[in-house]
């Protein structure tokens, strides 16, 4: 493929992205929730976190819930989210936006929550769908009671609804087979080594 072809292809992709984004512009995230709605969402998430274990500190659950809801909205503002998650991903991949992929949401929310130094809660980086046909890998934060696994935790996913935090018990999050980040990275390393060994043998 010639440089001219690549240039034309990029223009076509950018044009298509612009058209699609114009159609999605009216369905951007609702970041300024009425205070009563925000408080109810924080209460609901607080209750879900407390249900993860009998030994969870009530003040920690409250802080985790409040930060997760409010900081997700703040991240949406920082990333300048104006469209659906998929469309924003396209903008980032085209270089038109700096951040806002699921990995960015996960890193930033996890970093903020870890600043609280919870002692009754564990925070995990989880990855799902690494082995799907099209490689639509997805990252998220999972919170659990201290010592519990990802599967016993609660998914905290700000990417899915463009900053309006989604949460659900890990095993009830249909369509996502969540695994620890370290486990997925180990799988990737093993796969790379296997491919390299096959090339060497040839």
Buried (B, 14 or more C-beta within 10 A) or exposed (E): EEEEEEEEEEEEEBEEBEEBBEEBEEEBBBBEBEEEEBEEBBBEBBEBBBEBBEEBBEEBBBBBBBBBBBBBBBBBEBBEBBBBBEBBBBBBEEEEBEBBBBBBBBBBBBEBBEEEEBEBBBBBBBBBBBEEEEEEBBBBBBBBBBEBEBBBBBBBBBBBBBBBBBBBBBEEBEEBBBBBBEEBEEBEEEEEEEEEEEEEEE
